[in-house]
């Protein structure tokens, strides 16, 4: 049985003495006493909803980031856990959970353009800020097979070790990681060699924190089919799922790109207008294949269409303005069609 306790001094368990020993815990931490395990549980698993204190660095980095609500919540939990354990560690005789990179390897599952690489970089910055990783080094492997697998015996292991060494003390982000377990039937394949070296290097004390990423279904097959990956090295709790962006979120990204580029939009181009245009012209398969890239490409193509209709010798106040017809023509170009619904 688990009894919930905040700072209740009347609880007839060791928790009252445990909590009373430190004013920080009394005012900022909720704890539970687990009678079965005869220990105190402190931290996010016992916190009340909404009790997290915002991490200034994290909130600043996430400001203006569109969507990813569940990802943001997990990052806030992560920052809270790290900061809380740092407090416990600074108190002599206080039990705390040692957070080491080799126990925090992560899995990112989602379609292209859904924010995986951005989030991996943000986690690297956050954990370096919180002193969990020793370096702010971020090494990205965009294709596991292309960058880790060689064509001759011995070279594959060497390439894999080189990437781990490059990322030492920081973050190693491996996209399309499932490729390591896929076999090329037509040629001599050394993916297994890379995978074996990968498993070995994960266990080293100075290994970087490794984030593997890829399509959800392929990552699940990869983690379940390779002995020793899940749950030993890549735990379920450290999995992040990245959903596809909705038309409304893509419209927000379009507007944020425009704000950064400082172009003008005609009064008719609102968030609803852009969301409707995207929703009518890009189906679910389009959005799954591109996600945020749709919004970026649409903006860049709309600027190009604006350029095509301008006369360099007759520029006016409206020359910096993007109009609905620019977006319409941009969609036609992107879709390779003569028609675009707005």
Beta strands, then each sheet from edge to edge (+ up, - down):
strand 1: 2-5
strand 2: 31-34
strand 3: 39-42
strand 4: 106-110
strand 5: 138-141
strand 6: 171-175
strand 7: 209-214
strand 8: 239-242
strand 9: 264-265
strand 10: 321-322
sheet 1: 1+ 2- 3+
sheet 2: 5+ 6+ 7+ 4+ 8+
sheet 3: 9+ 10+
end
